[in-house]
Amino acid sequence: MNQIGISTIGLQMRERRVAYWEKYHNLPGCREMVDYFDKDLATI
């Protein structure tokens, strides 16, 4: 995969993470959920 493809996927994942944060940041334990989500993204 070329560099442009990789950065496009990264951008999509970042947008998804932001949407996830906006949806869940008011819930108890959200910080742990977001940390878990970040770890999940790191494995891609």
SENU-751965 format. One record per atom (N, C-alpha, C, O, CB): atom name; residue in three letters; chain; x, y, z. Coordinates in Angstrom, 1 decimal. Glycine has a CB too. Example, Ala and Ser with C-alpha at 12.3 -4.5 7.8 and 13.67 -1.06 7.14 Angstrom:
<atoms>
ATOM;at;aa;ch;X;Y;Z
ATOM;N;ala;A;13.2;-5.7;7.8
ATOM;CA;ala;A;12.3;-4.5;7.8
ATOM;C;ala;A;13.2;-3.3;7.8
ATOM;O;ala;A;14.2;-3.3;8.5
ATOM;CB;ala;A;11.3;-4.5;9.0
ATOM;N;ser;A;12.8;-2.2;7.1
ATOM;CA;ser;A;13.7;-1.1;7.1
ATOM;C;ser;A;12.9;0.0;7.9
ATOM;O;ser;A;13.4;1.1;8.0
ATOM;CB;ser;A;14.1;-0.6;5.7
</atoms>
This chain:
<atoms>
ATOM;at;aa;ch;X;Y;Z
ATOM;N;met;A;0.8;-1.2;0.0
ATOM;CA;met;A;0.0;0.0;0.0
ATOM;C;met;A;0.9;1.2;0.0
ATOM;O;met;A;1.9;1.3;0.7
ATOM;CB;met;A;-1.0;0.0;1.2
ATOM;N;asn;A;0.5;2.2;-0.7
ATOM;CA;asn;A;1.3;3.4;-0.8
ATOM;C;asn;A;1.1;4.4;0.4
ATOM;O;asn;A;0.1;4.1;1.2
ATOM;CB;asn;A;1.1;4.2;-2.1
ATOM;N;gln;A;1.9;5.4;0.6
ATOM;CA;gln;A;1.8;6.3;1.7
ATOM;C;gln;A;0.5;7.0;1.8
ATOM;O;gln;A;-0.1;7.2;2.9
ATOM;CB;gln;A;2.9;7.3;1.7
ATOM;N;ile;A;-0.1;7.4;0.6
ATOM;CA;ile;A;-1.4;8.1;0.6
ATOM;C;ile;A;-2.5;7.2;1.1
ATOM;O;ile;A;-3.3;7.6;1.9
ATOM;CB;ile;A;-1.7;8.5;-0.9
ATOM;N;gly;A;-2.5;5.9;0.7
ATOM;CA;gly;A;-3.5;5.0;1.2
ATOM;C;gly;A;-3.4;4.8;2.7
ATOM;O;gly;A;-4.4;4.8;3.4
ATOM;CB;gly;A;-3.3;3.6;0.6
ATOM;N;ile;A;-2.2;4.8;3.3
ATOM;CA;ile;A;-2.0;4.6;4.7
ATOM;C;ile;A;-2.5;5.8;5.4
ATOM;O;ile;A;-3.2;5.7;6.4
ATOM;CB;ile;A;-0.5;4.3;5.0
ATOM;N;ser;A;-2.2;7.0;4.9
ATOM;CA;ser;A;-2.6;8.2;5.6
ATOM;C;ser;A;-4.1;8.4;5.5
ATOM;O;ser;A;-4.7;8.9;6.4
ATOM;CB;ser;A;-1.9;9.4;5.1
ATOM;N;thr;A;-4.7;7.9;4.4
ATOM;CA;thr;A;-6.2;8.0;4.3
ATOM;C;thr;A;-6.8;7.1;5.3
ATOM;O;thr;A;-7.8;7.6;6.0
ATOM;CB;thr;A;-6.6;7.6;2.9
ATOM;N;ile;A;-6.3;5.9;5.5
ATOM;CA;ile;A;-6.9;5.0;6.5
ATOM;C;ile;A;-6.7;5.7;7.9
ATOM;O;ile;A;-7.6;5.6;8.7
ATOM;CB;ile;A;-6.2;3.6;6.5
ATOM;N;gly;A;-5.5;6.2;8.2
ATOM;CA;gly;A;-5.3;6.9;9.5
ATOM;C;gly;A;-6.3;8.0;9.7
ATOM;O;gly;A;-6.8;8.2;10.8
ATOM;CB;gly;A;-3.9;7.4;9.5
ATOM;N;leu;A;-6.6;8.8;8.7
ATOM;CA;leu;A;-7.5;9.9;8.8
ATOM;C;leu;A;-8.9;9.4;9.1
ATOM;O;leu;A;-9.6;9.9;10.0
ATOM;CB;leu;A;-7.6;10.7;7.5
ATOM;N;gln;A;-9.3;8.3;8.4
ATOM;CA;gln;A;-10.6;7.7;8.7
ATOM;C;gln;A;-10.7;7.2;10.1
ATOM;O;gln;A;-11.7;7.4;10.8
ATOM;CB;gln;A;-10.9;6.6;7.7
ATOM;N;met;A;-9.7;6.6;10.6
ATOM;CA;met;A;-9.6;6.0;12.0
ATOM;C;met;A;-9.7;7.2;13.0
ATOM;O;met;A;-10.4;7.1;14.0
ATOM;CB;met;A;-8.4;5.2;12.2
ATOM;N;arg;A;-9.0;8.3;12.7
ATOM;CA;arg;A;-9.1;9.4;13.6
ATOM;C;arg;A;-10.5;10.0;13.7
ATOM;O;arg;A;-10.9;10.4;14.7
ATOM;CB;arg;A;-8.0;10.5;13.2
ATOM;N;glu;A;-11.1;10.1;12.5
ATOM;CA;glu;A;-12.5;10.6;12.5
ATOM;C;glu;A;-13.4;9.7;13.3
ATOM;O;glu;A;-14.3;10.2;14.0
ATOM;CB;glu;A;-13.0;10.8;11.0
ATOM;N;arg;A;-13.2;8.4;13.1
ATOM;CA;arg;A;-14.0;7.4;13.8
ATOM;C;arg;A;-13.8;7.5;15.3
ATOM;O;arg;A;-14.8;7.4;16.1
ATOM;CB;arg;A;-13.7;6.0;13.4
ATOM;N;arg;A;-12.6;7.8;15.7
ATOM;CA;arg;A;-12.2;7.9;17.2
ATOM;C;arg;A;-12.9;9.2;17.7
ATOM;O;arg;A;-13.5;9.1;18.8
ATOM;CB;arg;A;-10.7;8.0;17.4
ATOM;N;val;A;-12.9;10.3;17.0
ATOM;CA;val;A;-13.5;11.5;17.4
ATOM;C;val;A;-15.0;11.3;17.6
ATOM;O;val;A;-15.6;11.7;18.6
ATOM;CB;val;A;-13.3;12.6;16.4
ATOM;N;ala;A;-15.6;10.6;16.6
ATOM;CA;ala;A;-17.1;10.3;16.7
ATOM;C;ala;A;-17.4;9.5;17.9
ATOM;O;ala;A;-18.4;9.7;18.6
ATOM;CB;ala;A;-17.6;9.6;15.4
ATOM;N;tyr;A;-16.5;8.5;18.2
ATOM;CA;tyr;A;-16.6;7.6;19.3
ATOM;C;tyr;A;-16.5;8.4;20.6
ATOM;O;tyr;A;-17.3;8.2;21.6
ATOM;CB;tyr;A;-15.6;6.5;19.3
ATOM;N;trp;A;-15.6;9.3;20.7
ATOM;CA;trp;A;-15.4;10.2;21.9
ATOM;C;trp;A;-16.6;11.0;22.1
ATOM;O;trp;A;-17.1;11.2;23.2
ATOM;CB;trp;A;-14.1;11.0;21.7
ATOM;N;glu;A;-17.1;11.7;21.0
ATOM;CA;glu;A;-18.3;12.6;21.2
ATOM;C;glu;A;-19.5;11.8;21.6
ATOM;O;glu;A;-20.3;12.3;22.4
ATOM;CB;glu;A;-18.6;13.2;19.8
ATOM;N;lys;A;-19.6;10.5;21.2
ATOM;CA;lys;A;-20.8;9.7;21.6
ATOM;C;lys;A;-20.7;9.3;23.1
ATOM;O;lys;A;-21.7;9.2;23.7
ATOM;CB;lys;A;-20.9;8.5;20.7
ATOM;N;tyr;A;-19.5;8.9;23.5
ATOM;CA;tyr;A;-19.3;8.2;24.8
ATOM;C;tyr;A;-18.7;9.0;25.9
ATOM;O;tyr;A;-18.5;8.5;27.0
ATOM;CB;tyr;A;-18.6;7.0;24.6
ATOM;N;his;A;-18.2;10.3;25.7
ATOM;CA;his;A;-17.4;10.9;26.7
ATOM;C;his;A;-18.1;11.3;27.9
ATOM;O;his;A;-17.4;11.5;29.0
ATOM;CB;his;A;-16.8;12.1;26.1
ATOM;N;asn;A;-19.4;11.3;27.9
ATOM;CA;asn;A;-20.2;11.5;29.2
ATOM;C;asn;A;-20.4;10.3;30.0
ATOM;O;asn;A;-20.9;10.4;31.1
ATOM;CB;asn;A;-21.5;12.2;28.8
ATOM;N;leu;A;-20.1;9.1;29.5
ATOM;CA;leu;A;-20.4;7.9;30.3
ATOM;C;leu;A;-19.2;7.6;31.3
ATOM;O;leu;A;-18.1;7.9;31.0
ATOM;CB;leu;A;-20.5;6.7;29.3
ATOM;N;pro;A;-19.6;7.0;32.4
ATOM;CA;pro;A;-18.6;6.6;33.4
ATOM;C;pro;A;-17.6;5.6;32.7
ATOM;O;pro;A;-18.1;4.7;32.0
ATOM;CB;pro;A;-19.2;6.0;34.6
ATOM;N;gly;A;-16.4;5.7;33.0
ATOM;CA;gly;A;-15.4;4.8;32.4
ATOM;C;gly;A;-15.0;5.1;31.0
ATOM;O;gly;A;-14.3;4.3;30.4
ATOM;CB;gly;A;-15.9;3.4;32.5
ATOM;N;cys;A;-15.4;6.2;30.5
ATOM;CA;cys;A;-15.2;6.5;29.1
ATOM;C;cys;A;-13.7;6.6;28.8
ATOM;O;cys;A;-13.2;6.2;27.7
ATOM;CB;cys;A;-15.9;7.8;28.7
ATOM;N;arg;A;-12.9;7.2;29.7
ATOM;CA;arg;A;-11.5;7.3;29.5
ATOM;C;arg;A;-10.8;6.0;29.2
ATOM;O;arg;A;-10.0;5.8;28.3
ATOM;CB;arg;A;-10.8;8.0;30.7
ATOM;N;glu;A;-11.2;5.0;30.0
ATOM;CA;glu;A;-10.7;3.6;29.8
ATOM;C;glu;A;-11.2;3.1;28.4
ATOM;O;glu;A;-10.4;2.4;27.7
ATOM;CB;glu;A;-11.2;2.7;30.9
ATOM;N;met;A;-12.4;3.4;28.0
ATOM;CA;met;A;-12.9;2.9;26.8
ATOM;C;met;A;-12.2;3.5;25.6
ATOM;O;met;A;-11.8;2.8;24.6
ATOM;CB;met;A;-14.4;3.3;26.6
ATOM;N;val;A;-11.9;4.8;25.7
ATOM;CA;val;A;-11.1;5.5;24.7
ATOM;C;val;A;-9.7;5.0;24.6
ATOM;O;val;A;-9.1;4.8;23.5
ATOM;CB;val;A;-11.1;7.0;24.9
ATOM;N;asp;A;-9.1;4.7;25.8
ATOM;CA;asp;A;-7.8;4.2;25.8
ATOM;C;asp;A;-7.7;2.8;25.1
ATOM;O;asp;A;-6.8;2.5;24.4
ATOM;CB;asp;A;-7.2;4.1;27.2
ATOM;N;tyr;A;-8.8;2.0;25.4
ATOM;CA;tyr;A;-8.9;0.7;24.7
ATOM;C;tyr;A;-9.0;0.9;23.2
ATOM;O;tyr;A;-8.4;0.1;22.5
ATOM;CB;tyr;A;-10.1;-0.1;25.3
ATOM;N;phe;A;-9.8;1.8;22.8
ATOM;CA;phe;A;-10.1;2.1;21.4
ATOM;C;phe;A;-8.7;2.5;20.7
ATOM;O;phe;A;-8.4;2.0;19.6
ATOM;CB;phe;A;-11.1;3.2;21.2
ATOM;N;asp;A;-8.0;3.3;21.4
ATOM;CA;asp;A;-6.7;3.7;20.9
ATOM;C;asp;A;-5.8;2.5;20.7
ATOM;O;asp;A;-5.1;2.3;19.7
ATOM;CB;asp;A;-6.0;4.7;21.8
ATOM;N;lys;A;-5.8;1.6;21.7
ATOM;CA;lys;A;-4.9;0.4;21.6
ATOM;C;lys;A;-5.4;-0.5;20.4
ATOM;O;lys;A;-4.6;-1.1;19.7
ATOM;CB;lys;A;-5.0;-0.4;22.9
ATOM;N;asp;A;-6.7;-0.5;20.2
ATOM;CA;asp;A;-7.3;-1.3;19.1
ATOM;C;asp;A;-6.8;-0.7;17.8
ATOM;O;asp;A;-6.5;-1.5;16.9
ATOM;CB;asp;A;-8.8;-1.3;19.2
ATOM;N;leu;A;-6.8;0.6;17.7
ATOM;CA;leu;A;-6.4;1.2;16.4
ATOM;C;leu;A;-4.9;0.9;16.2
ATOM;O;leu;A;-4.5;0.8;15.1
ATOM;CB;leu;A;-6.6;2.7;16.5
ATOM;N;ala;A;-4.1;0.9;17.3
ATOM;CA;ala;A;-2.7;0.7;17.2
ATOM;C;ala;A;-2.4;-0.7;16.6
ATOM;O;ala;A;-1.3;-0.9;16.1
ATOM;CB;ala;A;-2.0;0.9;18.5
ATOM;N;thr;A;-3.3;-1.6;16.7
ATOM;CA;thr;A;-3.0;-3.0;16.2
ATOM;C;thr;A;-3.3;-3.1;14.7
ATOM;O;thr;A;-3.0;-4.1;14.1
ATOM;CB;thr;A;-3.8;-4.0;17.0
ATOM;N;ile;A;-3.9;-2.1;14.1
ATOM;CA;ile;A;-4.3;-2.2;12.7
ATOM;C;ile;A;-3.0;-2.0;11.8
ATOM;O;ile;A;-3.1;-2.0;10.6
ATOM;CB;ile;A;-5.3;-1.1;12.3
</atoms>
